[in-house]
Amino acid sequence: MPTTKEIIERFNWLKNQHVAVAIWCEDDVLELAEEEGIRCSRKRAREIIDEIDHKQDATMGISWDTIRDCLHGYIHVKK
């Protein structure tokens, strides 16, 4: 998963263009896990964000539902 610094460098060529950006981070995963009563480590939250980043679909985007699905998938795999 890229860091914020790497993202800034990656998009440097867009210097003066207007863009729409949605940023999701491991804290979002941890927040949702807590709301759902799921134990989730920061390490696993990073893995979930990585998985979402690699599998994201530009048509569907990333939403709370995307994170929830991945988080719940982790529970089923863990058991």
Protein Blocks (a to p, Z undefined) as FASTA:
>chain_A
ZZfklmmmmmmmmmmaccddddddfklmmmmmmmnopacdfklmmmmmmmmmmmpcfklo
pafklmmmmmmmmmmmmZZ
